[in-house]
Amino acid sequence: MLELLDELINGQKKKLLECGRRIIPYITPEDLLQPNDFPELELHPHFRYEEGILDGLQVAKAAILASKK
């Protein structure tokens, strides 16, 4: 289960980077850790949607790991 979530998370990170680069071509993966530094990203509904999917996947993984303790 965790391996599947890791694959989904990595795939979503790539998708988010591609989405971000359509908006800001020079954006880096590190920049995506603080998208609020870029108003073009912060206010872009598609980018925020994709970011929300990534957040949800990461929360699901954290919940599974917490339940195992």
PyMOL Python script that loads the backbone (N, CA, C, O; Angstrom):
from pymol import cmd

cmd.read_pdbstr("""\
ATOM      1  N   MET A   1       0.816  -1.195   0.000  1.00  0.00           N
ATOM      2  CA  MET A   1       0.000   0.000   0.000  1.00  0.00           C
ATOM      3  C   MET A   1       0.866   1.269   0.000  1.00  0.00           C
ATOM      4  O   MET A   1       0.595   2.218  -0.736  1.00  0.00           O
ATOM      5  N   LEU A   2       1.912   1.267   0.839  1.00  0.00           N
ATOM      6  CA  LEU A   2       2.779   2.445   0.896  1.00  0.00           C
ATOM      7  C   LEU A   2       3.553   2.650  -0.403  1.00  0.00           C
ATOM      8  O   LEU A   2       3.800   3.782  -0.820  1.00  0.00           O
ATOM      9  N   GLU A   3       3.934   1.539  -1.038  1.00  0.00           N
ATOM     10  CA  GLU A   3       4.639   1.656  -2.322  1.00  0.00           C
ATOM     11  C   GLU A   3       3.735   2.290  -3.370  1.00  0.00           C
ATOM     12  O   GLU A   3       4.177   3.124  -4.160  1.00  0.00           O
ATOM     13  N   LEU A   4       2.479   1.894  -3.370  1.00  0.00           N
ATOM     14  CA  LEU A   4       1.516   2.471  -4.314  1.00  0.00           C
ATOM     15  C   LEU A   4       1.356   3.967  -4.046  1.00  0.00           C
ATOM     16  O   LEU A   4       1.361   4.770  -4.978  1.00  0.00           O
ATOM     17  N   LEU A   5       1.216   4.334  -2.790  1.00  0.00           N
ATOM     18  CA  LEU A   5       1.088   5.761  -2.463  1.00  0.00           C
ATOM     19  C   LEU A   5       2.346   6.525  -2.866  1.00  0.00           C
ATOM     20  O   LEU A   5       2.250   7.648  -3.360  1.00  0.00           O
ATOM     21  N   ASP A   6       3.516   5.940  -2.664  1.00  0.00           N
ATOM     22  CA  ASP A   6       4.756   6.599  -3.083  1.00  0.00           C
ATOM     23  C   ASP A   6       4.774   6.830  -4.598  1.00  0.00           C
ATOM     24  O   ASP A   6       5.182   7.894  -5.065  1.00  0.00           O
ATOM     25  N   GLU A   7       4.336   5.843  -5.348  1.00  0.00           N
ATOM     26  CA  GLU A   7       4.267   6.001  -6.806  1.00  0.00           C
ATOM     27  C   GLU A   7       3.293   7.108  -7.189  1.00  0.00           C
ATOM     28  O   GLU A   7       3.587   7.934  -8.053  1.00  0.00           O
ATOM     29  N   LEU A   8       2.139   7.120  -6.545  1.00  0.00           N
ATOM     30  CA  LEU A   8       1.143   8.158  -6.833  1.00  0.00           C
ATOM     31  C   LEU A   8       1.662   9.542  -6.459  1.00  0.00           C
ATOM     32  O   LEU A   8       1.456  10.506  -7.196  1.00  0.00           O
ATOM     33  N   ILE A   9       2.327   9.638  -5.323  1.00  0.00           N
ATOM     34  CA  ILE A   9       2.881  10.917  -4.884  1.00  0.00           C
ATOM     35  C   ILE A   9       3.954  11.400  -5.858  1.00  0.00           C
ATOM     36  O   ILE A   9       3.951  12.568  -6.247  1.00  0.00           O
ATOM     37  N   ASN A  10       4.864  10.524  -6.252  1.00  0.00           N
ATOM     38  CA  ASN A  10       5.908  10.922  -7.205  1.00  0.00           C
ATOM     39  C   ASN A  10       5.318  11.333  -8.549  1.00  0.00           C
ATOM     40  O   ASN A  10       5.772  12.301  -9.159  1.00  0.00           O
ATOM     41  N   GLY A  11       4.312  10.601  -9.008  1.00  0.00           N
ATOM     42  CA  GLY A  11       3.652  10.963 -10.261  1.00  0.00           C
ATOM     43  C   GLY A  11       2.967  12.309 -10.164  1.00  0.00           C
ATOM     44  O   GLY A  11       3.007  13.101 -11.105  1.00  0.00           O
ATOM     45  N   GLN A  12       2.336  12.573  -9.026  1.00  0.00           N
ATOM     46  CA  GLN A  12       1.657  13.857  -8.852  1.00  0.00           C
ATOM     47  C   GLN A  12       2.647  15.005  -8.728  1.00  0.00           C
ATOM     48  O   GLN A  12       2.370  16.113  -9.189  1.00  0.00           O
ATOM     49  N   LYS A  13       3.791  14.757  -8.115  1.00  0.00           N
ATOM     50  CA  LYS A  13       4.829  15.794  -8.051  1.00  0.00           C
ATOM     51  C   LYS A  13       5.292  16.176  -9.453  1.00  0.00           C
ATOM     52  O   LYS A  13       5.484  17.354  -9.752  1.00  0.00           O
ATOM     53  N   LYS A  14       5.470  15.176 -10.307  1.00  0.00           N
ATOM     54  CA  LYS A  14       5.867  15.449 -11.696  1.00  0.00           C
ATOM     55  C   LYS A  14       4.781  16.233 -12.415  1.00  0.00           C
ATOM     56  O   LYS A  14       5.066  17.185 -13.141  1.00  0.00           O
ATOM     57  N   LYS A  15       3.540  15.827 -12.208  1.00  0.00           N
ATOM     58  CA  LYS A  15       2.419  16.513 -12.854  1.00  0.00           C
ATOM     59  C   LYS A  15       2.325  17.963 -12.369  1.00  0.00           C
ATOM     60  O   LYS A  15       2.069  18.869 -13.163  1.00  0.00           O
ATOM     61  N   LEU A  16       2.531  18.179 -11.075  1.00  0.00           N
ATOM     62  CA  LEU A  16       2.482  19.528 -10.528  1.00  0.00           C
ATOM     63  C   LEU A  16       3.608  20.389 -11.095  1.00  0.00           C
ATOM     64  O   LEU A  16       3.396  21.561 -11.405  1.00  0.00           O
ATOM     65  N   LEU A  17       4.799  19.815 -11.231  1.00  0.00           N
ATOM     66  CA  LEU A  17       5.913  20.557 -11.817  1.00  0.00           C
ATOM     67  C   LEU A  17       5.620  20.927 -13.268  1.00  0.00           C
ATOM     68  O   LEU A  17       5.891  22.051 -13.691  1.00  0.00           O
ATOM     69  N   GLU A  18       5.070  19.987 -14.026  1.00  0.00           N
ATOM     70  CA  GLU A  18       4.706  20.278 -15.419  1.00  0.00           C
ATOM     71  C   GLU A  18       3.664  21.389 -15.478  1.00  0.00           C
ATOM     72  O   GLU A  18       3.758  22.291 -16.311  1.00  0.00           O
ATOM     73  N   CYS A  19       2.687  21.324 -14.608  1.00  0.00           N
ATOM     74  CA  CYS A  19       1.656  22.358 -14.557  1.00  0.00           C
ATOM     75  C   CYS A  19       2.276  23.710 -14.199  1.00  0.00           C
ATOM     76  O   CYS A  19       1.978  24.725 -14.828  1.00  0.00           O
ATOM     77  N   GLY A  20       3.137  23.710 -13.187  1.00  0.00           N
ATOM     78  CA  GLY A  20       3.797  24.947 -12.788  1.00  0.00           C
ATOM     79  C   GLY A  20       4.646  25.537 -13.892  1.00  0.00           C
ATOM     80  O   GLY A  20       4.712  26.756 -14.052  1.00  0.00           O
ATOM     81  N   ARG A  21       5.299  24.669 -14.656  1.00  0.00           N
ATOM     82  CA  ARG A  21       6.167  25.154 -15.738  1.00  0.00           C
ATOM     83  C   ARG A  21       5.374  25.679 -16.937  1.00  0.00           C
ATOM     84  O   ARG A  21       5.903  26.441 -17.746  1.00  0.00           O
ATOM     85  N   ARG A  22       4.123  25.279 -17.050  1.00  0.00           N
ATOM     86  CA  ARG A  22       3.287  25.891 -18.087  1.00  0.00           C
ATOM     87  C   ARG A  22       2.948  27.332 -17.709  1.00  0.00           C
ATOM     88  O   ARG A  22       2.697  28.167 -18.578  1.00  0.00           O
ATOM     89  N   ILE A  23       2.943  27.609 -16.429  1.00  0.00           N
ATOM     90  CA  ILE A  23       2.623  28.951 -15.938  1.00  0.00           C
ATOM     91  C   ILE A  23       3.889  29.789 -15.805  1.00  0.00           C
ATOM     92  O   ILE A  23       3.926  30.942 -16.234  1.00  0.00           O
ATOM     93  N   ILE A  24       4.936  29.198 -15.200  1.00  0.00           N
ATOM     94  CA  ILE A  24       6.229  29.861 -15.012  1.00  0.00           C
ATOM     95  C   ILE A  24       7.298  28.885 -15.509  1.00  0.00           C
ATOM     96  O   ILE A  24       7.659  27.954 -14.789  1.00  0.00           O
ATOM     97  N   PRO A  25       7.805  29.080 -16.721  1.00  0.00           N
ATOM     98  CA  PRO A  25       8.713  28.101 -17.337  1.00  0.00           C
ATOM     99  C   PRO A  25       9.981  27.782 -16.547  1.00  0.00           C
ATOM    100  O   PRO A  25      10.520  26.685 -16.691  1.00  0.00           O
ATOM    101  N   TYR A  26      10.465  28.683 -15.735  1.00  0.00           N
ATOM    102  CA  TYR A  26      11.731  28.473 -15.023  1.00  0.00           C
ATOM    103  C   TYR A  26      11.544  27.903 -13.614  1.00  0.00           C
ATOM    104  O   TYR A  26      12.518  27.796 -12.869  1.00  0.00           O
ATOM    105  N   ILE A  27      10.344  27.544 -13.240  1.00  0.00           N
ATOM    106  CA  ILE A  27      10.062  27.075 -11.869  1.00  0.00           C
ATOM    107  C   ILE A  27      10.823  25.780 -11.583  1.00  0.00           C
ATOM    108  O   ILE A  27      10.977  24.941 -12.470  1.00  0.00           O
ATOM    109  N   THR A  28      11.292  25.619 -10.360  1.00  0.00           N
ATOM    110  CA  THR A  28      12.028  24.413  -9.964  1.00  0.00           C
ATOM    111  C   THR A  28      11.189  23.609  -8.966  1.00  0.00           C
ATOM    112  O   THR A  28      10.245  24.140  -8.382  1.00  0.00           O
ATOM    113  N   PRO A  29      11.530  22.336  -8.771  1.00  0.00           N
ATOM    114  CA  PRO A  29      10.801  21.552  -7.756  1.00  0.00           C
ATOM    115  C   PRO A  29      10.883  22.196  -6.371  1.00  0.00           C
ATOM    116  O   PRO A  29       9.921  22.126  -5.607  1.00  0.00           O
ATOM    117  N   GLU A  30      12.002  22.816  -6.038  1.00  0.00           N
ATOM    118  CA  GLU A  30      12.148  23.478  -4.746  1.00  0.00           C
ATOM    119  C   GLU A  30      11.215  24.678  -4.638  1.00  0.00           C
ATOM    120  O   GLU A  30      10.678  24.957  -3.566  1.00  0.00           O
ATOM    121  N   ASP A  31      11.022  25.389  -5.749  1.00  0.00           N
ATOM    122  CA  ASP A  31      10.099  26.530  -5.750  1.00  0.00           C
ATOM    123  C   ASP A  31       8.678  26.097  -5.421  1.00  0.00           C
ATOM    124  O   ASP A  31       7.910  26.856  -4.831  1.00  0.00           O
ATOM    125  N   LEU A  32       8.337  24.886  -5.800  1.00  0.00           N
ATOM    126  CA  LEU A  32       6.973  24.407  -5.573  1.00  0.00           C
ATOM    127  C   LEU A  32       6.696  24.144  -4.096  1.00  0.00           C
ATOM    128  O   LEU A  32       5.541  23.988  -3.702  1.00  0.00           O
ATOM    129  N   LEU A  33       7.743  24.094  -3.282  1.00  0.00           N
ATOM    130  CA  LEU A  33       7.538  23.940  -1.842  1.00  0.00           C
ATOM    131  C   LEU A  33       6.961  25.209  -1.226  1.00  0.00           C
ATOM    132  O   LEU A  33       6.340  25.162  -0.164  1.00  0.00           O
ATOM    133  N   GLN A  34       7.164  26.335  -1.890  1.00  0.00           N
ATOM    134  CA  GLN A  34       6.635  27.628  -1.446  1.00  0.00           C
ATOM    135  C   GLN A  34       5.948  28.341  -2.613  1.00  0.00           C
ATOM    136  O   GLN A  34       6.409  29.402  -3.034  1.00  0.00           O
ATOM    137  N   PRO A  35       4.868  27.788  -3.138  1.00  0.00           N
ATOM    138  CA  PRO A  35       4.237  28.412  -4.302  1.00  0.00           C
ATOM    139  C   PRO A  35       3.660  29.791  -4.007  1.00  0.00           C
ATOM    140  O   PRO A  35       3.410  30.571  -4.926  1.00  0.00           O
ATOM    141  N   ASN A  36       3.445  30.096  -2.717  1.00  0.00           N
ATOM    142  CA  ASN A  36       2.917  31.414  -2.387  1.00  0.00           C
ATOM    143  C   ASN A  36       3.918  32.532  -2.683  1.00  0.00           C
ATOM    144  O   ASN A  36       3.556  33.708  -2.653  1.00  0.00           O
ATOM    145  N   ASP A  37       5.174  32.176  -2.967  1.00  0.00           N
ATOM    146  CA  ASP A  37       6.159  33.173  -3.391  1.00  0.00           C
ATOM    147  C   ASP A  37       5.917  33.619  -4.835  1.00  0.00           C
ATOM    148  O   ASP A  37       6.522  34.585  -5.299  1.00  0.00           O
ATOM    149  N   PHE A  38       5.043  32.922  -5.533  1.00  0.00           N
ATOM    150  CA  PHE A  38       4.757  33.199  -6.941  1.00  0.00           C
ATOM    151  C   PHE A  38       3.260  33.465  -7.098  1.00  0.00           C
ATOM    152  O   PHE A  38       2.468  32.524  -7.145  1.00  0.00           O
ATOM    153  N   PRO A  39       2.867  34.730  -7.180  1.00  0.00           N
ATOM    154  CA  PRO A  39       1.437  35.038  -7.294  1.00  0.00           C
ATOM    155  C   PRO A  39       0.754  34.336  -8.473  1.00  0.00           C
ATOM    156  O   PRO A  39      -0.432  34.013  -8.405  1.00  0.00           O
ATOM    157  N   GLU A  40       1.511  34.102  -9.555  1.00  0.00           N
ATOM    158  CA  GLU A  40       0.927  33.429 -10.719  1.00  0.00           C
ATOM    159  C   GLU A  40       0.475  32.008 -10.363  1.00  0.00           C
ATOM    160  O   GLU A  40      -0.523  31.519 -10.893  1.00  0.00           O
ATOM    161  N   LEU A  41       1.205  31.357  -9.476  1.00  0.00           N
ATOM    162  CA  LEU A  41       0.828  30.017  -9.032  1.00  0.00           C
ATOM    163  C   LEU A  41      -0.239  30.081  -7.950  1.00  0.00           C
ATOM    164  O   LEU A  41      -1.217  29.333  -7.974  1.00  0.00           O
ATOM    165  N   GLU A  42      -0.039  30.969  -7.021  1.00  0.00           N
ATOM    166  CA  GLU A  42      -0.940  31.083  -5.872  1.00  0.00           C
ATOM    167  C   GLU A  42      -2.383  31.327  -6.319  1.00  0.00           C
ATOM    168  O   GLU A  42      -3.324  30.846  -5.688  1.00  0.00           O
ATOM    169  N   LEU A  43      -2.547  32.063  -7.390  1.00  0.00           N
ATOM    170  CA  LEU A  43      -3.886  32.432  -7.842  1.00  0.00           C
ATOM    171  C   LEU A  43      -4.392  31.606  -9.019  1.00  0.00           C
ATOM    172  O   LEU A  43      -5.458  31.896  -9.562  1.00  0.00           O
ATOM    173  N   HIS A  44      -3.644  30.583  -9.420  1.00  0.00           N
ATOM    174  CA  HIS A  44      -4.025  29.776 -10.580  1.00  0.00           C
ATOM    175  C   HIS A  44      -4.855  28.570 -10.128  1.00  0.00           C
ATOM    176  O   HIS A  44      -4.343  27.708  -9.414  1.00  0.00           O
ATOM    177  N   PRO A  45      -6.119  28.497 -10.530  1.00  0.00           N
ATOM    178  CA  PRO A  45      -6.993  27.430 -10.019  1.00  0.00           C
ATOM    179  C   PRO A  45      -6.559  26.021 -10.405  1.00  0.00           C
ATOM    180  O   PRO A  45      -6.693  25.102  -9.596  1.00  0.00           O
ATOM    181  N   HIS A  46      -6.048  25.825 -11.606  1.00  0.00           N
ATOM    182  CA  HIS A  46      -5.623  24.475 -12.009  1.00  0.00           C
ATOM    183  C   HIS A  46      -4.406  24.035 -11.207  1.00  0.00           C
ATOM    184  O   HIS A  46      -4.333  22.888 -10.764  1.00  0.00           O
ATOM    185  N   PHE A  47      -3.456  24.936 -11.019  1.00  0.00           N
ATOM    186  CA  PHE A  47      -2.280  24.611 -10.223  1.00  0.00           C
ATOM    187  C   PHE A  47      -2.692  24.271  -8.804  1.00  0.00           C
ATOM    188  O   PHE A  47      -2.214  23.284  -8.244  1.00  0.00           O
ATOM    189  N   ARG A  48      -3.575  25.074  -8.208  1.00  0.00           N
ATOM    190  CA  ARG A  48      -4.012  24.830  -6.832  1.00  0.00           C
ATOM    191  C   ARG A  48      -4.748  23.494  -6.713  1.00  0.00           C
ATOM    192  O   ARG A  48      -4.628  22.807  -5.698  1.00  0.00           O
ATOM    193  N   TYR A  49      -5.505  23.128  -7.742  1.00  0.00           N
ATOM    194  CA  TYR A  49      -6.201  21.844  -7.761  1.00  0.00           C
ATOM    195  C   TYR A  49      -5.190  20.694  -7.735  1.00  0.00           C
ATOM    196  O   TYR A  49      -5.314  19.768  -6.935  1.00  0.00           O
ATOM    197  N   GLU A  50      -4.199  20.764  -8.610  1.00  0.00           N
ATOM    198  CA  GLU A  50      -3.177  19.711  -8.666  1.00  0.00           C
ATOM    199  C   GLU A  50      -2.382  19.653  -7.364  1.00  0.00           C
ATOM    200  O   GLU A  50      -2.014  18.571  -6.905  1.00  0.00           O
ATOM    201  N   GLU A  51      -2.121  20.801  -6.778  1.00  0.00           N
ATOM    202  CA  GLU A  51      -1.418  20.849  -5.502  1.00  0.00           C
ATOM    203  C   GLU A  51      -2.270  20.192  -4.403  1.00  0.00           C
ATOM    204  O   GLU A  51      -1.741  19.508  -3.526  1.00  0.00           O
ATOM    205  N   GLY A  52      -3.568  20.401  -4.459  1.00  0.00           N
ATOM    206  CA  GLY A  52      -4.470  19.784  -3.491  1.00  0.00           C
ATOM    207  C   GLY A  52      -4.477  18.267  -3.594  1.00  0.00           C
ATOM    208  O   GLY A  52      -4.551  17.575  -2.579  1.00  0.00           O
ATOM    209  N   ILE A  53      -4.401  17.750  -4.809  1.00  0.00           N
ATOM    210  CA  ILE A  53      -4.334  16.295  -4.989  1.00  0.00           C
ATOM    211  C   ILE A  53      -3.055  15.760  -4.335  1.00  0.00           C
ATOM    212  O   ILE A  53      -3.089  14.750  -3.632  1.00  0.00           O
ATOM    213  N   LEU A  54      -1.943  16.434  -4.568  1.00  0.00           N
ATOM    214  CA  LEU A  54      -0.676  16.013  -3.952  1.00  0.00           C
ATOM    215  C   LEU A  54      -0.783  16.048  -2.431  1.00  0.00           C
ATOM    216  O   LEU A  54      -0.357  15.112  -1.755  1.00  0.00           O
ATOM    217  N   ASP A  55      -1.341  17.105  -1.902  1.00  0.00           N
ATOM    218  CA  ASP A  55      -1.497  17.204  -0.448  1.00  0.00           C
ATOM    219  C   ASP A  55      -2.342  16.054   0.096  1.00  0.00           C
ATOM    220  O   ASP A  55      -2.015  15.472   1.130  1.00  0.00           O
ATOM    221  N   GLY A  56      -3.420  15.733  -0.597  1.00  0.00           N
ATOM    222  CA  GLY A  56      -4.282  14.641  -0.158  1.00  0.00           C
ATOM    223  C   GLY A  56      -3.566  13.303  -0.141  1.00  0.00           C
ATOM    224  O   GLY A  56      -3.740  12.515   0.788  1.00  0.00           O
ATOM    225  N   LEU A  57      -2.768  13.045  -1.157  1.00  0.00           N
ATOM    226  CA  LEU A  57      -2.005  11.800  -1.202  1.00  0.00           C
ATOM    227  C   LEU A  57      -0.995  11.729  -0.056  1.00  0.00           C
ATOM    228  O   LEU A  57      -0.807  10.676   0.555  1.00  0.00           O
ATOM    229  N   GLN A  58      -0.357  12.852   0.225  1.00  0.00           N
ATOM    230  CA  GLN A  58       0.627  12.876   1.306  1.00  0.00           C
ATOM    231  C   GLN A  58      -0.052  12.704   2.670  1.00  0.00           C
ATOM    232  O   GLN A  58       0.499  12.049   3.555  1.00  0.00           O
ATOM    233  N   VAL A  59      -1.228  13.279   2.841  1.00  0.00           N
ATOM    234  CA  VAL A  59      -1.972  13.109   4.086  1.00  0.00           C
ATOM    235  C   VAL A  59      -2.402  11.665   4.258  1.00  0.00           C
ATOM    236  O   VAL A  59      -2.342  11.125   5.363  1.00  0.00           O
ATOM    237  N   ALA A  60      -2.836  11.033   3.171  1.00  0.00           N
ATOM    238  CA  ALA A  60      -3.236   9.626   3.242  1.00  0.00           C
ATOM    239  C   ALA A  60      -2.060   8.752   3.664  1.00  0.00           C
ATOM    240  O   ALA A  60      -2.222   7.852   4.488  1.00  0.00           O
ATOM    241  N   LYS A  61      -0.884   9.008   3.109  1.00  0.00           N
ATOM    242  CA  LYS A  61       0.297   8.243   3.500  1.00  0.00           C
ATOM    243  C   LYS A  61       0.636   8.459   4.966  1.00  0.00           C
ATOM    244  O   LYS A  61       0.949   7.505   5.679  1.00  0.00           O
ATOM    245  N   ALA A  62       0.577   9.698   5.420  1.00  0.00           N
ATOM    246  CA  ALA A  62       0.873   9.998   6.816  1.00  0.00           C
ATOM    247  C   ALA A  62      -0.122   9.308   7.743  1.00  0.00           C
ATOM    248  O   ALA A  62       0.255   8.815   8.807  1.00  0.00           O
ATOM    249  N   ALA A  63      -1.384   9.272   7.344  1.00  0.00           N
ATOM    250  CA  ALA A  63      -2.405   8.617   8.171  1.00  0.00           C
ATOM    251  C   ALA A  63      -2.152   7.113   8.268  1.00  0.00           C
ATOM    252  O   ALA A  63      -2.304   6.519   9.335  1.00  0.00           O
ATOM    253  N   ILE A  64      -1.770   6.513   7.160  1.00  0.00           N
ATOM    254  CA  ILE A  64      -1.476   5.072   7.182  1.00  0.00           C
ATOM    255  C   ILE A  64      -0.265   4.779   8.071  1.00  0.00           C
ATOM    256  O   ILE A  64      -0.274   3.833   8.858  1.00  0.00           O
ATOM    257  N   LEU A  65       0.766   5.599   7.933  1.00  0.00           N
ATOM    258  CA  LEU A  65       1.960   5.402   8.764  1.00  0.00           C
ATOM    259  C   LEU A  65       1.635   5.622  10.248  1.00  0.00           C
ATOM    260  O   LEU A  65       2.138   4.895  11.104  1.00  0.00           O
ATOM    261  N   ALA A  66       0.812   6.601  10.548  1.00  0.00           N
ATOM    262  CA  ALA A  66       0.453   6.861  11.944  1.00  0.00           C
ATOM    263  C   ALA A  66      -0.385   5.737  12.529  1.00  0.00           C
ATOM    264  O   ALA A  66      -0.270   5.429  13.715  1.00  0.00           O
ATOM    265  N   SER A  67      -1.219   5.129  11.714  1.00  0.00           N
ATOM    266  CA  SER A  67      -2.076   4.060  12.215  1.00  0.00           C
ATOM    267  C   SER A  67      -1.282   2.778  12.521  1.00  0.00           C
ATOM    268  O   SER A  67      -1.751   1.912  13.259  1.00  0.00           O
ATOM    269  N   LYS A  68      -0.097   2.672  11.953  1.00  0.00           N
ATOM    270  CA  LYS A  68       0.728   1.483  12.179  1.00  0.00           C
ATOM    271  C   LYS A  68       1.524   1.579  13.466  1.00  0.00           C
ATOM    272  O   LYS A  68       2.111   0.587  13.899  1.00  0.00           O
ATOM    273  N   LYS A  69       1.558   2.743  14.085  1.00  0.00           N
ATOM    274  CA  LYS A  69       2.345   2.921  15.321  1.00  0.00           C
ATOM    275  C   LYS A  69       1.543   2.562  16.536  1.00  0.00           C
ATOM    276  O   LYS A  69       2.045   2.651  17.656  1.00  0.00           O
TER     277      LYS A  69
END
""", "prot")
cmd.dss("prot")
cmd.show_as("cartoon", "prot")
cmd.util.cbc("prot")
cmd.orient("prot")
